[in-house]
């Protein structure tokens, strides 16, 4: 299989973009995700208050997109052990 120069250049751009995304500060990634309206699918549950009601979110980015207030780590109703 042979690659054209264009295919190799495109692969290099994708690789570099992925590497840059991994080294970007977490706060900047959240800001970028909010600006683009898309969040990662990484599950780091948080609790936020929306319209006075505690609500669980998959991650902080999703909570911020929903304009949640008082965001804290972990689910709202932590199971008792």
C-alpha distance (Angstrom), angle and dihedral (degrees) to the residues before:
residue distance angle dihedral
X1 . . .
X2 3.78 . .
X3 3.76 126.9 .
X4 3.75 124.2 -144.4
X5 3.78 119.3 -129.7
X6 3.80 88.3 -108.5
X7 3.82 92.9 54.3
X8 3.80 91.5 48.5
X9 3.81 91.5 48.6
X10 3.81 91.2 48.7
X11 3.80 91.0 49.9
X12 3.81 90.4 50.0
X13 3.81 91.5 51.3
X14 3.80 91.8 49.8
X15 3.79 91.8 47.7
X16 3.81 92.9 49.0
X17 3.81 92.1 46.1
X18 3.80 90.8 52.5
X19 3.79 91.6 47.4
X20 3.79 91.0 49.9
X21 3.81 91.8 49.2
X22 3.80 90.0 53.6
X23 3.81 92.4 52.9
X24 3.80 96.8 43.1
X25 3.79 113.7 109.8
X26 3.84 112.3 -98.5
X27 3.81 92.6 -120.2
X28 3.80 90.9 55.3
X29 3.82 91.0 49.3
X30 3.81 90.2 53.1
X31 3.81 90.8 48.7
X32 3.81 90.5 49.7
X33 3.80 91.8 47.6
X34 3.78 91.4 49.8
X35 3.79 91.9 48.4
X36 3.80 91.3 50.4
X37 3.82 94.1 40.7
X38 3.81 92.9 -123.8
X39 3.79 130.1 108.4
X40 3.77 132.0 -166.1
X41 3.79 119.3 -100.6
X42 3.80 92.5 -124.8
X43 3.80 109.4 133.0
X44 3.81 110.3 -132.8
X45 3.81 101.8 142.0
X46 3.78 121.1 -139.7
X47 3.79 135.3 177.1
X48 3.78 121.2 -131.8
X49 3.78 135.5 171.7
X50 3.81 116.3 -118.0
X51 3.82 118.1 -179.4
X52 3.80 89.7 -15.7
X53 3.81 93.9 -53.8
X54 3.85 124.7 110.3
X55 3.80 108.7 -119.7
X56 3.82 131.6 -174.0
X57 3.81 118.9 -130.1
X58 3.81 130.4 -173.1
X59 3.80 92.2 -126.5
X60 3.80 143.1 -10.7
X61 3.79 93.6 -94.0
X62 3.80 92.3 59.5
X63 3.81 90.8 47.6
X64 3.79 91.4 51.9
X65 3.81 91.6 47.7
X66 3.81 87.9 54.3
X67 3.84 87.8 50.5
X68 3.81 91.3 -120.2
X69 3.80 118.4 176.5
X70 3.83 129.2 -144.7
X71 3.82 94.5 24.3
X72 3.82 112.8 -165.8
X73 3.81 133.1 177.2
X74 3.78 118.1 -96.0
X75 3.80 132.3 25.0
X76 3.81 120.0 -51.4
X77 3.80 96.4 -116.0
X78 3.78 105.2 38.8
X79 3.82 111.3 -160.2
X80 3.80 114.9 -110.3
X81 3.78 114.7 -120.7
